[in-house]
Amino acid sequence: MKRISVLMLVVCLAVGFPLTAQEAEEAPGPGLGGIVIDGSTAGDPATFNPLIGGDTASSAVYSWLYPAIIGVSPFTGLEEPNLAGAMASGWEYDETGTVLTIQLREDISWNDGTPITSADYMWSIEAVRSGEIDSPRAGIFETMADGTPAGGNIVSIEAPDDYTVVVTFRKADCISFSDVNDVTPVPAHVFSELYGDDYGAMTDEPRRIPTVSFGAFKDVEFAAGERISLLADQSYPDAILGFVSPSEAVTLQVADENVETERFIGGELSILGVPATRQEEFRTDEKLLEFPRFEFTGNGFTFFGMNHANPDNPQPGFDEEGNLIPQEPHPVLGDVLVRQAISHAVDMDALIEGIRDGNGVKVATHTIPTSWVYNPELQYEYNPELAMEKLTQAGWVDHDDDPNTARICEDCLFAREVDADYNGSELTLDLHVPAGSEVGEQMGLFFQAEMNKVGFNAIFEAIDWGSAFLPELTGQTFDMNMLGWSLGLPVDPDISSFYYPEVDVPGSGFNFVSYYNAELIELNDQARVVPGCDTETRAELYGRVQEILFNDMPYFYMYVSEAMTAVLPGTRNWNPTPYSRTYSTDAWVSPAVAMP
């Protein structure tokens, strides 16, 4: 997916520097460094195929198995050549800034001995561009293979030889370089034998186990609802020590964050993203002070997505001819006054302090405090009285002077524009969070209580990620769903991945709230083509983008986490940075011992 990125100006507990074989602590030898075990509340992966995957659980697996075409440094957060796990050895633009030539490394092979070449990247490109698979990555292209507009900036990608890729952009801009990395190369000699040019067949077997890969680990073993295991791949040429130290990398399915934390403290897990509610424990509890930890400002934010369109009639942003499709409004959230009312109804300061133990920073747009375009003056005002005034203005009236009953529609927007019979309906919304996170469920209950104080009938439920939450989210059949975006690397505050009609695609697109604002798109497009990518000019444009998002509220933006990662005492060669806590995993010596 396209990346919004952030210039990280963080103060950390520890400072990460490149770990080299010479600087690493002694490791006992190939595969003798123990088992690296982590936990996951994200549910089972939907696929092991990076061309059709998009969920967190899936990417956590296939990121071990395939290279990037261009690497992102864990130390700078920027794209750099000749990085471990990536193909590019260098690149350059022509004088117009629209033709990018990438030179590929000639020293890497798939683990069956087949050289990794431009053909592997090109097979992936053709599959995504074919339109036969639902992929948000297709949004990087100007058109699909059949000529259907896709809205992106890439006109063509070609491979003149085995170790050269040439990308032609529609126009020079400040972020399209990163678009090249949105598509993951796969072993063309394997995938072409399996699927030929029937790319859609990949969706028929999403959990096909990869037989050929490139990375520190290989050979997926999958037990649904229990664990995912990968074995060390000693053929991996980019290992920090010259060999892969752990014998295995295992992800265990855990019920919730507290269970995960207790299993980590008990020595069953190697690494833990410490929940906000337990961070102070790790700072003060004498028994936990021996656990090495790393604190940093998170590179992402948590939010409630608010569906702008009727969940009973989800529509894409564009029709087949590329014309904008008018969206039938959501019965409640289609009115900006209602969305703004919610922003005044929920006390985010109290949520952060009471549920996250203060380990969060309140935000009101997609830009976060470490961003070079962050505007601290944009903040939601907690004001329940104002919330109720806005609901009344929107046609949701308090019909009985009873704060414990829901308001009803009297000439609200949906009754005016869609269905007059909607008059008399209660102000009802479903609030959903993924099951498995105690903090997430507490926050959902908090939102429910706060909204109901001003006249909503908010109905909260924690639902299974894979079978319920993700299908209704991407299918655009939800009201308000809570999740988080990791903003990715490298850094740039572009919002085209989330709020453009091109990615408003039921079933696959990231604009699942069906938000559209023509002025916002115009400003964002201007920021992409500023001559010389001057940051002052771009920051001014992005500042106006933030103001629009603040007023329109496609999301209820909540907070950025103050994050903490910990590992077991005795872990060797862990070298966390603000951009990656796990880049050096292939060099770890892990003392985790217990297995299910």
C-alpha positions as CSV (number, residue, x, y, z in Angstrom):
1,M,0.0,0.0,0.0
2,K,1.1,3.6,-0.4
3,R,2.9,5.0,2.5
4,I,2.2,8.1,4.6
5,S,5.4,8.7,6.4
6,V,6.8,10.6,9.2
7,L,10.0,12.4,10.0
8,M,10.8,10.8,13.3
9,L,12.2,13.2,15.9
10,V,12.0,10.9,18.9
11,V,13.7,10.6,22.2
12,C,14.3,7.0,23.0
13,L,15.3,4.9,25.9
14,A,18.0,3.3,23.8
15,V,19.6,4.5,20.5
16,G,19.8,2.0,17.7
17,F,22.9,1.8,15.5
18,P,23.7,-0.6,12.7
19,L,24.6,-4.0,14.1
20,T,27.5,-5.7,12.2
21,A,28.9,-9.1,12.4
22,Q,32.0,-7.7,14.0
23,E,30.0,-5.8,16.7
24,A,27.5,-8.6,17.4
25,E,27.9,-10.6,20.6
26,E,29.0,-14.2,20.2
27,A,26.4,-16.6,18.9
28,P,26.7,-20.3,19.2
29,G,26.4,-21.0,15.5
30,P,23.9,-21.6,12.7
31,G,20.5,-22.5,14.1
32,L,21.9,-22.8,17.6
33,G,20.6,-19.4,18.9
34,G,17.3,-20.7,20.3
35,I,13.8,-20.2,19.1
36,V,12.4,-16.7,18.5
37,I,8.8,-16.7,19.8
38,D,6.3,-13.9,19.6
39,G,2.6,-13.7,20.3
40,S,-0.3,-12.3,18.2
41,T,-3.9,-11.3,18.9
42,A,-4.5,-10.6,15.2
43,G,-6.0,-14.0,14.4
44,D,-5.0,-16.4,11.6
45,P,-3.3,-15.0,8.5
46,A,-5.7,-14.9,5.5
47,T,-2.9,-15.7,3.1
48,F,0.8,-16.4,2.6
49,N,0.8,-14.6,-0.8
50,P,2.0,-11.0,-0.7
51,L,0.1,-10.1,-3.9
52,I,-3.3,-10.8,-2.4
53,G,-2.6,-10.1,1.3
54,G,-3.3,-7.0,3.2
55,D,-4.0,-8.0,6.8
56,T,-1.5,-7.7,9.7
57,A,-1.3,-11.4,10.4
58,S,-0.6,-12.3,6.8
59,S,2.1,-9.6,6.3
60,A,3.8,-10.7,9.4
61,V,4.4,-14.1,7.8
62,Y,5.1,-13.3,4.2
63,S,7.5,-10.4,5.1
64,W,10.0,-13.1,6.1
65,L,9.7,-14.9,2.8
66,Y,10.1,-12.4,0.0
67,P,12.4,-9.5,-0.8
68,A,11.5,-5.8,-1.3
69,I,12.6,-4.4,-4.6
70,I,13.9,-1.3,-2.7
71,G,15.0,-1.5,0.9
72,V,14.1,0.9,3.8
73,S,16.8,1.4,6.3
74,P,15.9,0.5,9.9
75,F,18.2,3.3,11.1
76,T,17.1,6.2,8.9
77,G,13.6,5.2,7.8
78,L,14.6,6.1,4.3
79,E,15.0,4.0,1.1
80,E,18.6,3.1,0.6
81,P,20.5,0.8,-1.9
82,N,22.2,-2.4,-1.1
83,L,20.2,-3.2,2.0
84,A,19.6,-6.7,3.5
85,G,16.5,-8.4,2.2
86,A,16.1,-6.0,-0.8
87,M,17.0,-6.2,-4.5
88,A,18.1,-2.7,-5.5
89,S,21.8,-1.8,-5.7
90,G,21.1,1.7,-6.9
91,W,18.8,4.0,-9.0
92,E,18.6,7.3,-10.8
93,Y,16.1,9.5,-12.5
94,D,16.4,11.0,-16.0
95,E,16.4,14.8,-16.4
96,T,12.6,15.0,-16.5
97,G,12.2,13.3,-13.2
98,T,9.6,10.9,-14.8
99,V,11.8,7.9,-15.7
100,L,13.4,6.0,-12.9
101,T,16.1,3.3,-13.7
102,I,16.7,0.8,-10.9
103,Q,19.8,-1.4,-10.9
104,L,19.4,-4.8,-9.1
105,R,21.8,-6.8,-7.1
106,E,23.3,-9.7,-8.9
107,D,24.4,-11.6,-5.7
108,I,21.1,-12.9,-4.4
109,S,19.1,-16.0,-5.2
110,W,15.9,-17.8,-4.1
111,N,16.6,-20.6,-1.7
112,D,16.3,-23.2,-4.5
113,G,19.3,-21.5,-6.2
114,T,17.5,-19.6,-8.9
115,P,18.8,-16.1,-9.3
116,I,16.5,-13.3,-8.2
117,T,16.0,-11.0,-11.3
118,S,13.8,-8.4,-12.7
119,A,11.5,-11.2,-14.0
120,D,10.3,-11.9,-10.4
121,Y,9.3,-8.3,-9.9
122,M,7.7,-8.1,-13.4
123,W,5.5,-11.2,-12.7
124,S,4.1,-9.5,-9.6
125,I,3.6,-6.3,-11.5
126,E,1.6,-8.0,-14.2
127,A,-0.5,-9.9,-11.7
128,V,-1.5,-6.8,-9.8
129,R,-2.1,-4.8,-12.9
130,S,-4.2,-7.5,-14.5
131,G,-7.2,-6.6,-12.4
132,E,-7.9,-10.3,-11.9
133,I,-7.0,-10.0,-8.2
134,D,-8.5,-7.6,-5.7
135,S,-5.5,-5.6,-4.7
136,P,-5.2,-2.0,-3.2
137,R,-1.7,-2.0,-4.7
138,A,-3.3,-1.5,-8.2
139,G,-3.8,2.1,-7.2
140,I,-0.2,2.9,-8.0
141,F,-0.9,2.5,-11.8
142,E,-2.3,5.1,-14.1
143,T,-4.4,2.4,-15.8
144,M,-4.9,-1.3,-15.4
145,A,-3.8,-3.7,-18.1
146,D,-7.1,-3.4,-20.0
147,G,-7.0,0.4,-19.9
148,T,-9.3,0.9,-17.0
149,P,-8.2,4.1,-15.1
150,A,-6.6,3.3,-11.7
151,G,-5.7,6.8,-10.7
152,G,-2.0,6.2,-10.0
153,N,1.2,7.9,-11.3
154,I,3.0,4.9,-12.8
155,V,2.5,4.7,-16.6
156,S,4.7,1.6,-17.2
157,I,7.2,-0.7,-15.6
158,E,9.6,-2.5,-17.9
159,A,12.7,-4.8,-17.5
160,P,15.2,-4.3,-20.4
161,D,17.4,-7.0,-18.9
162,D,17.7,-9.3,-15.9
163,Y,19.1,-6.7,-13.5
164,T,17.4,-3.5,-14.6
165,V,13.9,-2.1,-14.0
166,V,12.7,1.1,-15.7
167,V,9.7,2.9,-14.2
168,T,7.9,5.6,-16.1
169,F,5.7,8.1,-14.2
170,R,2.9,10.2,-15.6
171,K,4.5,13.2,-13.9
172,A,7.3,13.9,-11.5
173,D,6.2,14.1,-7.9
174,C,7.5,13.8,-4.4
175,I,6.2,10.4,-3.3
176,S,5.8,8.1,-6.3
177,F,9.3,6.7,-5.8
178,S,7.8,4.7,-2.9
179,D,5.0,3.4,-5.1
180,V,7.5,1.1,-6.7
181,N,7.9,-0.7,-3.5
182,D,4.2,-1.4,-3.0
183,V,4.4,-4.6,-5.1
184,T,6.4,-7.5,-3.6
185,P,8.5,-9.6,-6.0
186,V,7.7,-13.3,-6.0
187,P,9.6,-16.3,-7.6
188,A,8.4,-16.0,-11.2
189,H,9.6,-19.5,-12.1
190,V,7.4,-21.0,-9.4
191,F,4.3,-18.7,-9.7
192,S,4.2,-18.9,-13.5
193,E,4.3,-22.7,-13.3
194,L,1.5,-22.7,-10.8
195,Y,-0.7,-20.0,-12.3
196,G,0.6,-19.0,-15.7
197,D,-1.3,-15.9,-16.6
198,D,-4.4,-17.0,-14.7
199,Y,-3.6,-14.6,-11.9
200,G,-7.1,-14.8,-10.3
201,A,-6.4,-18.5,-9.5
202,M,-4.2,-17.3,-6.6
203,T,-7.3,-16.3,-4.7
204,D,-8.6,-19.8,-4.9
205,E,-5.8,-21.1,-2.6
206,P,-4.7,-18.2,-0.5
207,R,-2.9,-20.3,2.1
208,R,-0.8,-22.3,-0.4
209,I,2.5,-22.9,1.5
210,P,5.4,-21.3,-0.3
211,T,8.0,-23.8,-1.4
212,V,10.6,-21.3,-2.6
213,S,11.5,-18.1,-0.7
214,F,14.2,-15.5,0.2
215,G,14.7,-14.5,3.8
216,A,16.1,-15.5,7.1
217,F,13.2,-18.1,7.6
218,K,11.4,-20.5,5.4
219,D,9.0,-23.5,5.3
220,V,5.7,-22.2,6.8
221,E,4.0,-24.6,9.2
222,F,0.5,-23.4,10.1
223,A,-1.9,-24.7,12.7
224,A,-5.1,-22.6,12.6
225,G,-5.8,-20.8,15.8
226,E,-2.6,-22.0,17.4
227,R,0.7,-21.2,15.8
228,I,2.7,-20.3,12.7
229,S,6.3,-21.6,12.5
230,L,9.1,-20.9,10.1
231,L,12.5,-22.6,10.1
232,A,15.9,-20.9,9.7
233,D,17.1,-20.6,6.2
234,Q,20.9,-20.9,6.2
235,S,21.0,-20.1,2.5
236,Y,20.0,-16.5,3.2
237,P,22.9,-14.4,2.1
238,D,22.1,-11.2,4.0
239,A,22.3,-12.6,7.5
240,I,24.1,-10.2,9.9
241,L,26.4,-12.9,11.3
242,G,26.8,-14.7,8.0
243,F,24.3,-17.3,9.3
244,V,20.9,-17.3,10.8
245,S,21.3,-17.7,14.6
246,P,17.8,-18.8,15.7
247,S,16.6,-22.3,14.7
248,E,13.0,-21.2,14.2
249,A,10.7,-18.2,14.3
250,V,7.3,-19.0,15.9
251,T,4.1,-16.9,16.3
252,L,1.7,-18.1,18.9
253,Q,-2.0,-17.1,18.8
254,V,-2.9,-15.6,22.2
255,A,-6.3,-14.7,23.6
256,D,-5.5,-11.1,24.5
257,E,-2.7,-8.7,25.5
258,N,-2.7,-9.6,29.1
259,V,-2.3,-13.3,28.4
260,E,0.5,-12.4,25.9
261,T,2.2,-10.3,28.6
262,E,2.0,-13.0,31.3
263,R,3.4,-15.6,28.9
264,F,6.3,-13.2,28.0
265,I,7.1,-12.6,31.7
266,G,7.0,-16.4,32.2
267,G,9.7,-16.8,29.5
268,E,7.4,-18.3,26.8
269,L,7.8,-15.4,24.4
270,S,11.0,-13.7,23.2
271,I,9.6,-10.3,22.5
272,L,6.6,-8.2,23.6
273,G,5.0,-5.0,22.4
274,V,4.2,-4.0,26.0
275,P,0.5,-2.9,26.3
276,A,0.0,0.7,27.4
277,T,-1.6,-0.5,30.6
278,R,1.5,-2.5,31.6
279,Q,4.2,-0.1,30.6
280,E,4.5,1.5,34.0
281,E,5.0,-1.9,35.5
282,F,8.0,-2.5,33.3
283,R,9.4,0.9,34.4
284,T,9.0,0.4,38.1
285,D,8.5,-3.2,39.2
286,E,11.8,-4.5,40.5
287,K,11.2,-8.0,39.0
288,L,10.6,-6.5,35.5
289,L,13.4,-4.0,35.5
290,E,15.8,-6.7,34.3
291,F,13.8,-7.0,31.0
292,P,15.6,-4.9,28.3
293,R,13.2,-2.4,26.9
294,F,13.0,0.2,24.2
295,E,10.6,3.2,24.4
296,F,9.6,5.3,21.4
297,T,6.8,7.4,19.9
298,G,4.7,5.2,17.7
299,N,4.7,5.7,13.9
300,G,0.9,5.4,13.5
301,F,-2.4,6.3,15.1
302,T,-5.5,4.6,16.5
303,F,-8.9,5.8,15.2
304,F,-12.6,5.0,14.8
305,G,-13.4,4.8,11.1
306,M,-16.8,6.5,10.5
307,N,-18.6,5.2,7.4
308,H,-19.9,8.1,5.3
309,A,-21.9,5.9,2.9
310,N,-25.0,3.7,3.4
311,P,-23.7,0.4,4.7
312,D,-26.7,-1.3,3.1
313,N,-25.6,-0.1,-0.4
314,P,-21.8,0.0,-0.6
315,Q,-20.5,1.5,-3.9
316,P,-17.0,2.0,-5.3
317,G,-15.7,5.6,-5.8
318,F,-15.6,5.2,-9.6
319,D,-17.6,3.4,-12.2
320,E,-16.0,1.3,-14.9
321,E,-15.6,4.4,-17.1
322,G,-13.8,6.3,-14.3
323,N,-16.7,8.5,-13.5
324,L,-17.3,9.5,-9.8
325,I,-20.2,7.5,-8.3
326,P,-22.4,9.6,-5.9
327,Q,-22.5,7.9,-2.6
328,E,-25.8,7.4,-0.8
329,P,-25.1,8.9,2.7
330,H,-24.9,6.8,5.8
331,P,-28.2,7.2,7.7
332,V,-26.4,8.8,10.7
333,L,-22.7,9.4,9.9
334,G,-23.4,10.8,6.4
335,D,-24.0,14.2,8.1
336,V,-20.8,16.0,9.1
337,L,-22.6,17.6,12.0
338,V,-23.1,14.2,13.6
339,R,-19.5,13.3,13.1
340,Q,-18.5,16.6,14.7
341,A,-20.9,16.0,17.5
342,I,-19.1,12.7,18.3
343,S,-15.8,14.6,18.4
344,H,-17.2,16.8,21.2
345,A,-18.9,14.0,23.0
346,V,-15.9,11.8,23.8
347,D,-13.3,12.9,26.4
348,M,-10.1,11.7,24.8
349,D,-7.9,13.0,27.6
350,A,-9.8,10.9,30.1
351,L,-9.5,7.9,27.8
352,I,-5.8,8.2,27.4
353,E,-5.2,8.8,31.1
354,G,-7.7,6.2,32.4
355,I,-7.4,3.3,29.9
356,R,-3.9,3.8,28.5
357,D,-2.3,5.0,31.7
358,G,-1.3,8.2,30.0
359,N,0.7,6.3,27.3
360,G,-0.7,8.2,24.3
361,V,-0.8,11.5,22.6
362,K,-4.1,12.9,21.5
363,V,-4.3,13.7,17.7
364,A,-7.1,15.2,15.5
365,T,-5.8,14.3,12.0
366,H,-3.6,11.7,10.3
367,T,-0.5,13.7,11.1
368,I,1.1,12.9,14.4
369,P,3.4,14.8,16.8
370,T,6.6,13.6,15.2
371,S,5.5,14.7,11.7
372,W,7.2,17.6,10.0
373,V,3.7,19.0,9.2
374,Y,2.0,18.4,12.5
375,N,-0.3,21.2,13.7
376,P,-0.8,21.1,17.5
377,E,-3.5,23.7,17.4
378,L,-5.9,21.2,15.7
379,Q,-7.6,19.4,18.7
380,Y,-11.1,18.1,19.3
381,E,-12.8,20.0,22.1
382,Y,-14.6,17.9,24.7
383,N,-17.9,19.7,25.1
384,P,-21.0,17.5,25.5
385,E,-23.3,20.5,25.4
386,L,-21.9,21.5,22.0
387,A,-22.3,17.9,20.9
388,M,-26.0,18.0,21.7
389,E,-26.4,21.3,20.0
390,K,-24.9,19.9,16.8
391,L,-27.1,16.8,16.9
392,T,-30.2,19.0,17.2
393,Q,-29.0,21.1,14.3
394,A,-28.6,17.9,12.3
395,G,-32.2,17.0,12.9
396,W,-31.7,14.5,15.7
397,V,-33.9,15.8,18.5
398,D,-34.4,15.1,22.1
399,H,-38.1,14.2,22.0
400,D,-38.7,13.4,25.6
401,D,-36.2,15.4,27.7
402,D,-34.8,12.1,28.9
403,P,-31.0,11.9,28.5
404,N,-31.2,8.1,28.9
405,T,-33.2,7.6,25.7
406,A,-31.9,8.0,22.2
407,R,-32.7,11.0,20.1
408,I,-34.8,10.5,17.0
409,C,-34.7,11.8,13.4
410,E,-36.9,14.7,12.6
411,D,-35.9,15.8,9.1
412,C,-32.4,14.5,9.5
413,L,-30.2,14.4,6.4
414,F,-31.1,10.8,5.5
415,A,-34.8,11.5,5.7
416,R,-34.4,14.6,3.6
417,E,-32.2,13.0,0.9
418,V,-33.0,9.3,0.8
419,D,-36.0,8.1,2.6
420,A,-38.7,10.3,4.3
421,D,-39.9,7.3,6.2
422,Y,-36.7,7.3,8.1
423,N,-38.2,10.1,10.3
424,G,-38.8,8.8,13.8
425,S,-35.8,6.4,13.7
426,E,-33.5,6.3,16.7
427,L,-30.0,7.7,16.6
428,T,-28.4,4.2,16.6
429,L,-24.8,3.2,15.7
430,D,-22.9,-0.1,16.0
431,L,-19.4,0.3,17.5
432,H,-17.1,-2.6,16.7
433,V,-13.5,-3.4,17.7
434,P,-11.4,-6.5,17.0
435,A,-11.8,-9.1,19.8
436,G,-8.7,-10.0,21.8
437,S,-7.5,-6.7,23.1
438,E,-8.6,-5.8,26.6
439,V,-7.6,-2.2,26.0
440,G,-9.5,-2.1,22.7
441,E,-12.6,-3.4,24.3
442,Q,-12.3,-0.9,27.2
443,M,-12.0,2.0,24.7
444,G,-15.0,0.7,22.7
445,L,-17.1,0.7,25.9
446,F,-15.8,4.2,26.8
447,F,-16.9,5.5,23.4
448,Q,-20.3,3.8,23.9
449,A,-20.9,5.4,27.3
450,E,-19.7,8.9,26.2
451,M,-21.9,8.9,23.0
452,N,-25.0,7.6,24.9
453,K,-24.7,10.5,27.3
454,V,-25.5,12.9,24.5
455,G,-28.4,11.0,22.9
456,F,-27.0,8.1,20.9
457,N,-28.0,4.5,21.1
458,A,-24.5,3.2,20.6
459,I,-24.2,-0.6,20.6
460,F,-20.8,-1.9,21.3
461,E,-19.4,-5.3,20.4
462,A,-15.9,-6.9,20.1
463,I,-15.9,-9.2,17.1
464,D,-13.5,-11.7,15.5
465,W,-10.9,-10.0,13.2
466,G,-10.8,-12.5,10.4
467,S,-14.4,-13.7,10.2
468,A,-16.3,-10.6,11.1
469,F,-14.4,-7.3,11.6
470,L,-12.2,-7.3,8.5
471,P,-15.0,-8.5,6.1
472,E,-17.4,-5.7,7.2
473,L,-14.7,-3.1,7.3
474,T,-13.4,-3.7,3.8
475,G,-16.9,-4.6,2.6
476,Q,-18.0,-1.1,3.8
477,T,-21.0,-2.6,5.7
478,F,-20.1,-1.1,9.1
479,D,-21.0,2.0,11.1
480,M,-18.0,2.8,13.3
481,N,-15.0,0.4,13.5
482,M,-11.8,0.9,15.6
483,L,-8.4,0.1,14.3
484,G,-5.0,1.6,13.7
485,W,-2.8,2.6,10.8
486,S,0.9,2.1,10.9
487,L,2.0,4.9,8.7
488,G,4.9,3.1,7.2
489,L,8.2,4.2,5.8
490,P,9.7,6.2,4.3
491,V,8.3,9.5,5.5
492,D,5.7,11.6,3.7
493,P,2.3,13.0,4.8
494,D,0.5,12.1,1.6
495,I,-3.1,10.8,2.1
496,S,-4.0,9.4,-1.3
497,S,-3.9,5.8,0.0
498,F,-6.8,6.5,2.4
499,Y,-9.1,9.2,1.1
500,Y,-9.1,9.1,-2.7
501,P,-12.1,7.6,-4.6
502,E,-9.6,5.3,-6.5
503,V,-9.2,3.4,-3.3
504,D,-12.9,3.4,-2.4
505,V,-13.4,-0.2,-3.5
506,P,-15.7,-2.5,-1.5
507,G,-13.8,-5.6,-0.7
508,S,-10.3,-4.3,-1.0
509,G,-9.8,-0.6,-0.9
510,F,-8.4,1.4,2.0
511,N,-10.9,4.2,1.7
512,F,-13.5,2.0,3.4
513,V,-15.2,5.1,4.9
514,S,-16.1,6.3,1.3
515,Y,-14.8,9.8,2.1
516,Y,-14.5,12.3,-0.8
517,N,-13.5,15.9,-0.8
518,A,-12.4,17.5,-4.1
519,E,-10.5,20.4,-2.5
520,L,-8.5,18.0,-0.3
521,I,-7.5,15.9,-3.3
522,E,-6.5,19.1,-5.3
523,L,-4.3,20.3,-2.4
524,N,-2.8,16.9,-1.8
525,D,-2.0,16.6,-5.5
526,Q,-0.4,20.1,-5.5
527,A,1.8,19.0,-2.6
528,R,3.1,16.1,-4.6
529,V,4.4,18.2,-7.5
530,V,6.0,21.1,-5.7
531,P,9.1,22.0,-7.7
532,G,12.1,20.6,-6.0
533,C,9.8,19.1,-3.3
534,D,10.4,22.2,-1.2
535,T,9.3,21.3,2.3
536,E,8.1,24.8,3.3
537,T,5.7,25.0,0.4
538,R,4.5,21.4,0.8
539,A,4.0,22.0,4.6
540,E,1.7,24.9,3.9
541,L,-0.4,22.8,1.5
542,Y,-0.5,19.8,3.9
543,G,-1.5,22.3,6.7
544,R,-4.7,23.1,4.7
545,V,-5.2,19.4,4.1
546,Q,-5.2,18.8,7.8
547,E,-7.8,21.6,8.4
548,I,-10.1,19.9,5.9
549,L,-9.7,16.5,7.6
550,F,-10.2,18.1,11.0
551,N,-13.5,19.6,9.9
552,D,-14.8,16.7,7.7
553,M,-13.8,13.9,10.1
554,P,-13.5,10.8,7.9
555,Y,-12.2,9.2,11.1
556,F,-12.5,10.0,14.8
557,Y,-8.7,10.4,15.2
558,M,-7.8,9.2,18.7
559,Y,-4.2,9.0,19.7
560,V,-0.6,8.0,18.9
561,S,0.8,5.4,21.2
562,E,3.8,6.0,23.5
563,A,5.2,2.6,22.7
564,M,7.4,0.1,24.5
565,T,9.0,-3.1,23.3
566,A,10.7,-5.5,25.7
567,V,12.7,-8.8,25.2
568,L,13.7,-11.5,27.6
569,P,16.7,-11.0,29.9
570,G,19.7,-12.7,28.3
571,T,18.6,-12.0,24.7
572,R,21.7,-11.2,22.6
573,N,22.0,-9.1,19.5
574,W,18.7,-7.2,19.9
575,N,19.4,-3.8,18.5
576,P,16.1,-1.9,18.3
577,T,15.6,1.4,16.4
578,P,12.6,3.8,16.1
579,Y,12.0,2.3,12.7
580,S,12.4,-1.4,13.5
581,R,12.5,-3.4,16.7
582,T,13.1,-6.7,14.9
583,Y,15.5,-6.0,11.9
584,S,18.3,-8.0,13.6
585,T,16.3,-11.1,14.4
586,D,18.5,-13.3,12.3
587,A,21.3,-12.6,14.7
588,W,19.4,-13.1,18.0
589,V,20.2,-15.6,20.6
590,S,16.9,-16.0,22.4
591,P,16.4,-17.7,25.8
592,A,12.7,-18.3,25.2
593,V,12.1,-21.9,26.2
594,A,8.4,-22.9,26.6
595,M,6.4,-24.1,23.7
596,P,2.6,-25.0,23.5
